[in-house]
Amino acid sequence: MEVILSKQCESLTGLLNRDLGYFIQRRGKRFFSQRSKYSVPPSGHWRFIVLCAQLAQNKLHIADIRVKREELKQALYEAGCFIAMQNLRKDNYNARDILNLKTTFSL
């Protein structure tokens, strides 16, 4: 997942929540999520994506996110959200799409 920073934020790396098992890593001039080599709870990936989407709502640090369908599908599968996983149609999802998905399927 790519994390797109807001104009007032130059860098954002590290853990957003240590219980999720994911962190933000800089690669060149861009920022991406990275799975921890330590324990990751089954729903950790999905909850990390939702957290980033929620942070994008206020546009303070994160402006938006981009999640490819396959990554989102895997995150939903790991979290046991099979119906939502089967209803993914787009190739890429942004923060608004993630929050709509969360609401639509009561995740």
N, C-alpha and C positions, 0 to 999 in steps of 0.2 A: 504494500500500500504506500502510495506517495502522500506525504503531508506537505501541503502548500501553505507557507507562512504568510501572515499578513504583512503589509508594508512597514508597519512599525516594529516588527520583530525580525531581527537579523539572524538569530540562531535559536534552535530549540532542540536539545539532545538530552537523552537519558530517560529515566522512568517517569511515567505520569502517575502510575499506581503500581506499587511493587507486587501486588497480589495477582496481577494479570499475566505476568510472564512475557511481556513485550515491552520494547523501548524504542525510542526514536534515534536514528543514526544518520549522520550527515555523509553523503556520498557526492563528492564534488561540490556543486552549488545547490544540490537538491537534498531533501530529507525523506527518509523512508522508515517504515516500521521494520523491526528486527525481532525475531523470536529469541528468547533467552535460551542459553544452553542448560539452564537449570529447570526445575519443575514448572510446568505450565498447566494450569487447571483446564479441564475440558472446554469450558466456556470462555477462557481467557482471551482467545483471539477475537471472538465476536464482541466481547465486552470492551476490548481495547479499541476496536473499530467504532463502536457506538460512542465511547468516551471522546474520541477524536472528532466525531461528527457533532457531538454536543458542544465541544469547545469551539468548533467552527461556527456555530450559531451566533456567538457574540463577536466574532471576528477580531478578538483582542490579540491572540497569539497565532491561532490557526485560521486561515482564510477559507480553506476547503481541503478535501481529501479526494484521492482517486484510488478506487479499489477495482481490480479486474474481477470479472465474474468468477473465474476459477478460484481465486483466493477467497472471495466471499462465500462461495459454495463450500469450500473446505472448512471455513470458520463456522458456518451454520451447521455443517455435518458434525463437527467436533462438539458443538454445543447441543446437539440433538434436536435441532430445529429443521426437521425434514420437510415439512410442508412448505415453509418459506424457501428452503433450498431448491425445491423443485419448481418454484415459480419465478426464478431469475431469468429474465429475458434479454437484458441489455448486456453489452460487452464491458462497459465501465460504469461504475456507480460513484456518485459524489456524496457529500455530507447530507444534503437534502434527501437524496434517494434512500440513504441508510436510515434516516429518521422516519421517513414514510414507511419503509419496510418494517421497522420496529413497531410502529403504530398499527399498520395494517394487519400484521400477524400476532399482535399482542406479545412481543418478545421482551 
